[in-house]
C-alpha cells in the first residue's frame, strides 16, 4: 500500500514539475511561458485522440508505450521514500538494467517505424546510452560506502564528503541527459536532425503518445528524487522536496545559461561524468575522509 501511494503521488505530481520547469525557464528568458498546468491539458487532449501508426509495423511498436510507462512506474515504486523497506530490497544494478530495458524497447520501436528520422534518433540514443548507463551505475555506487552492498540502503547514512560531491556532480550531468535537457538535448525543438529522445516518438500520436509523455514526466521526477538521495538528508521526504525544488531551478538556470552542444561534443560531457563517477569510487577505495 505505501508503494502504491508513492507511485500515485509521483504520477500526479510529475506533470506539475514539468510545467513548473518550463515556466521557470521561460521566465528566465524573459518570456511569458506556458501555464504550469499545461502538461495536464496536453495529456488529457492526447488521451482523447486516436493512435495512428505507420502501416506494416510489428507488435514491438504497439507494445513500446506500455513497456515504457511500466518501466517508469516500476522506477517510481522502487524509490525508498514512503516505504523505507524498499531500500534494502531494490538493487541499484537491477534498477540500471530496468532503465536500460525501457531505452532498448523505445529504440527498437523507433527502428520498427521504418523512418529515417526515428532511425537516426535511435542510433544517437543508443550511442549516448553506452556512456550514460555505466556512468549512472558507477555514480550511484560511488555515492555509497564500499562494502555496504548495492541496494539503496547502502546510500543511507554515508557522509557526503568529496567522494559524494563528485558522485553527485556526475549524476547531475547524467540527469541532464536522461531528462533530455540542454546542453545535451532540447525538449523544445522539433528539428529532426538534432533530436535525440524526442526523435524516438515522432511517429506516435494520440493515447500512445500520451503514455510516452506521461512516462517521460514520471522518469524525470524519479531522477530528481534519485538525485536528492545522493544529497545530505535526501532520504527524508521533506528534505527531498526541498532538493527537488533546488535541482529543478538549477536545471532551468543551466538551460538558460548554456546553448545546446553539437552532437559530437556530447560524448565529451558524458565521459566527464564517467570520470567523476570513477574518481568518487577511487576516493572511497583510498579512504579519503573529506
BELKARA-V441844 format. One record per helix or strand of 2 or more residues. SS is the DSSP state (A for helix, B for strand). FROM is the first residue (numbers start at 1). TO is the last residue. If there is no record, write none. Layout:
SS & FROM & TO
SS & FROM & TO
This chain:
A & 2 & 28
A & 38 & 47
A & 59 & 78
A & 86 & 89
A & 92 & 112
A & 116 & 142
A & 152 & 155
A & 161 & 178
A & 198 & 201
A & 206 & 229
A & 237 & 257
A & 263 & 286
